[in-house]
Amino acid sequence: MKKILLLTRPICPPWDEGSKNFAYTLAKYAGDFEIHLLTCGKVEDLPENVIQHDIYSSPQLNFSQKYRLFKFLRKAKDFDIVHSLFTPTKLNSFFTKLALKSKKAKLIQTVATLREDMYSDDDFKKILFGDEIITYSDYAKEKLEKMGFANVKRIYPGIDVSLYSPAQKNKELMKKFATSDDDFVINYTGEYVRLGGMDDIAEVFSTLAKDNRKFKLHLAVRVKNEKDAWKKREIARKFKKDGVLDQVAFIDDGSYIMEEIYNLADISIFPVLTMAGKFDIPLAVIEAMACGKPVIASNLERLKYFLNNENSILIAPGNREVLKENILYLFNNPEKRNDLSRRGIDFVRANFDIMKIVKEYEEVYEKL
């Protein structure tokens, strides 16, 4: 079997970050290859063809962990293919080149997003040097082809639709988050600061919740840095001032299973202001759709490459009144919710099923 090294951040719980979730799932199902996975501790439930390298000492990819990764690459025996799932930057591309300089391995670079806010076309021509470049989206593929790249293929990120699917609500979680079957739960899984939109969400929800105690907001949002922590405190103060704090659940301790969180909700929203630095196809949107949750999202260019008025509701970013109107529309129209639910499930299963995505990657591995 060909030896494939997945070049990733630490693969370990909690499963709350898109790229490592995808790498874990890809390793789990790519059975025709010897997959080498970089972990922090031993990861359970992986098949025998997956070789775990416990090189990391922390789940966080800080400088010391990056140094551990570089040392591993320099000392590692040759692999047939090194598959990088890092978003390419000048620094990690330089160290990847240096570490693989004497190796015979072919290199695949999966590009979850193009940091056009940071790099020029000339920069991309330097940091994207793989034998095969794979983009998450047609948006990025088209951009790279216009720059002159000829070795680009689009493969969507995959999710395990046997896990991310409609299911009964977890009663213990409902009790923990003080929700009932009569509540209308709005889920937001995104970021506090980087994507913008949090102020819009807070204002719209406060307006809705003051008028109707059935509205609940679940914020399954990681606190990644001090700016996020500050923003969380700020909106908590706002909710308290508006008298709706008891209708909000902050879900960020890493102890939860995401599919269970989605399945507590009635709808999922993603009214972000920007996609700069975010994956072109945020898995939080796809996972919610796979669980049968109608999605309201911003009609940003990148999102419109996979979202449309058939599988979601698209709104102008920053338009609070339209966001409120569409939440109320779904609240008052269960038939529309059910229609969007069915459409979303069908769309995700047709395009993002991990078994389909694994086959596409296996074809690339075989070709190299």
N, C-alpha and C positions, 0 to 999 in steps of 0.2 A: 504493500500500500504506500502511496505517496505520503510523505510527512509534511503536514501543514501546521505552521505556527501562527496562531491568532495573536496579533500584537495589539494588546488592549490595556486599559486601566485594570486595577485589581478586580478579578472575578470572584465575588463573594456577596453574601447578604449585606445589607438589605437590597432587595431587587426593585430599586426605585430610580434607576437611571437607564435611559434608552439604549446606549451603545453597549453597555456590559450585559444588559438583559438579552439583547440580540445576539451577542457573541456566545453567551451561555447556551441559548436555544439552538444556535447554528451548530455548536459543538455537539450538543446532545443528539442531533438528528443526522449529521453528516456521517453515516455509517460506513461508507466505502473508503474512508481515509483514516490515517493515524493523525488525530488532531491533538495538538499541544496547546494547553491552556495555561495562562498565567494567573495564579490565584493568591489569595491571602488566607491561608488555612486550607483545610480540605473541604471540597465542595461535594455534597452528596448527590446521589441519583444521576450519576453520569456513567455511560457505558464503558466497556473495557477498552475500546479503541481511543478513548480520550486520556491523554497523559497529562497529569497535573504537575505544574512547576510552582511550588509554594515559595515564590521569590519576594513577595511583598510582605511588609510587616504592619501595614495599615490599609484600610479601605480607601483612604484619601490619597489621591495622586499628587502628593507634594514633591518638593525638590528631592528629598532623600529617597522617595520611592522611584522617582524617575532615574536617579543614579543607580539604584538596584536593577532597574530594567536595562539600562545601558550596559552594566557589568555582565548581566546574563547574556545579552546579545553578543557581546564580544567573546565570551567563553563558550557559548553554545556550539554544539556540533552542527554541521550543515543540515538544513532542512531543504526539502524540494521547493517549497513555496512559503514565503512569509507574507501573511495577509494582515495589513495594517488597518485597524478600524479607528485610528485617531483622526480627528479633523486636522488636516495638514497645516502646519505652521512653519515659519522659517527655522525655528529652533528644533522642533522634533524631526523635520525633514533632514536637517544637517546631521543630527545625531543618528538617524536611521541610516543615512548614506555612509557615515563613518563606521558604524557598527557592522554593516553588511558588506563593507568594501572588499573583504577577502573571501566572502561567501559566494557560493554558486547558486544560491536560491533565487528563484524568480520572485518578483515583488508585485503584490496587488495592493492598491490603495483604494479603500472604500471612502468616498467623500460624502459625508452626511450633509454638509453645507459648504458653500463657498463664502469665505469671509471677505466679501466685496467691500465691506466697511474698513478693512485693514490693508488689503493687497491690490496691486495693479495687475493687469494682464501679464506683464513681464515677470512679476513676482510668482504668479501661478505657474508660469512656464519653468521656473526654477524649483518650486517646491513639489510639483507633481511630476514625478519621474518614474512611476511604476511601469512594469511591463504591461499591466492592465489597470485601467482606472475605471472604477465603478461608482456611479452616482446614485444617490437615493431617489433623485427626481429628474424628470425630463427638463425642468427648469435649468438645473446645473449642467446637464448633458448638452443642452443647446448652447449654453454660455461657453463651455469648454470647446465645443466644435467650432464655434465662431472664432475662438482664439487660435485655432489650427490643430488642436488635438485630434488624432485619428483613432486612438485606441481606447475609446470611451464606450462604456455600456451602462445602461440604466437597469438596476435591479432594486426593486422596492425593499425597504426593511421588512422583515417578517415577524409575525407574532404567532404564538401558539393558540390557535382558535379553539382548541379543546379546553384551554383554561379561560381565555377571554371570550366568554359566551354568556348569554342570559342565564341567571341563576336566582334562586330564592335569596331574600335578604338575610344576612347573618344577624340573628336575634341579639346575640351578645354585643355586637357592634352597635346595633340600634339603641340598645340600652346605654352603652358607653357614650354615645353621641346624642342621647336624649331625643331620639326621633321615633315617630310612630308611623304606622301604615297610612294614617290620614295626612301626614305631612307631604309637602311637595319639596323634594330635595334637589337643590341645584349644586352640581359639582363643578369645581374649577381645579384643574391640575395644570399648573404652569409655573410661573416664577413671580416673586414679589416685586422685583425691580426691573430686571433686564428687558423684559418684553413690554413693559408699560401696561396700562389697562387696569391695574389694581385699584386705582382711585375710581375709575368708572364702575367697576364691579361693586366696590363698597358703597358708592352713592346710590346706584340702582337698587342694590339689595336692601339697603336701609329704607328706601322709599317703599319698596314692596312689603317688607317685613313689618313696618309700622302699621300698614293697612290690613295685613292678614297674617295672623300668627301661624298659619300652616306653612309659610315659606321658611325653609331652612337652607343654610349655605354650608357646604363642606369644602374646606380649603385644603386639598391634599397637595400642599406646596412645600417643597424642601426649603429650609433655611440654610443657605450655602455660605453666607458671609455676614459681616456686621451690617452691611447695608440692608440685606434681607431682614435681619433681626430687628433693625430699627423700623423698617416698613411694617413688619408684623405688629410691633408695638403701637405704631401710629394708627393703623386701621382698627386694632382692638380698642384703642381709646375712642375712636369715632363710633364704633358699634356700641360701646358702653354709653357714650353721650346720647346716642340716638335711641337707647333703650332696647336694642335688639341683640346684644352680645350673647344672650342665652339661646339665640337661634342660629348661632355660628359654631361650627366645629373646626378647630385647627388640628389637622391630621399631619404631623410632621416628625413623629418620634421614631420612624423607621420600623415600627413593630407590626405594621399592617400588611395585608396582601392586597395588591392593587385591584385585582379583579373583584374582590369583595367590596372594596370602596366604590368602584363604579356601579356595582349592582345594588348599592344602597340608594342610588340617585334616580331621579325621574328624568332629568336632562343633564347635559354637560355643556359648558360654555367655554369659549376660547376667544374672547374679544380683545386680542392683543393689538398693540399699536405698531409693533415692529417685529420682524423675524431675524434681525441682525444677530448673528452668533448662535441662533437656534437651528436645530436640524430642519431641513427643508420640509420633511414630513414628520411632524412631532408625533411620537408614538402615543402620547396621552390622548390625542384626538382619535387615532385609529383604534386604540384599545377600548375607549368609551363606545365607539360605534359598534365594535365587535360584541360588546355586552348589551347591545340593543338600545343605547341611549341616544336620543335625538341630540344633534349638535348644533349650536349657534356659534358661528365663528366669523372673524373679520375677513373681508374680501380682499386681503392682501394678495399681490401677484403670485407669490410662491404658493400660498395656500390654494389658490384657484387652479393650480395644476393638478390637484387631485380632489378638491372639494367643489361642489356645484349645487345648483338649486334642486337637483334631483335627490342628492344624498344628505343634504344639510340645509341650514338656513344661513345665508351669508349677509352680513351687514357692514356698513361703513365703519371703519375703526374710529373710536372716540365718540360715536353718536349714542349718547346715553338714552335718549328718548326711544330710539329704535330698538336698542337692546331691551329696554323695559317692555316695550310693546310686544316684542317677539316672545319674551318669557311669559307674559300674560296670555299671548295667543296659544302657546303650547299648554299652559296651565288649564285654559278653558276648552281646549280641543283635544281630548284623548284620542280621537280617531286620527288626527294629524300626527300625534306622537307615535301611534302604532304604525302608521305608514312610513314615517321617517325611520323608525326602528327597524322595520323589515328591509327597507332600502339600504340602510347603513350596514346591516349584517351581511346582506348579499354582496355588497360592494367590497367589504373587507375580505370575506371568504374567497371571492373571485381573484383578488389582487394581492393580498398580504398574508395568506396562509403560509406558515413557516415551511410546510412540506413542499409547497411550490417554489418558495424562495431557495430552499436548500438544493433542489434539483438544478436551479439556474446557476448557483455557485458551484455545484459539482461539475457542471459542464465547463465552467471557466477553469476549474482546477485540472480537469482532464486535458483541456486544450493546451495549457502552459507546459 
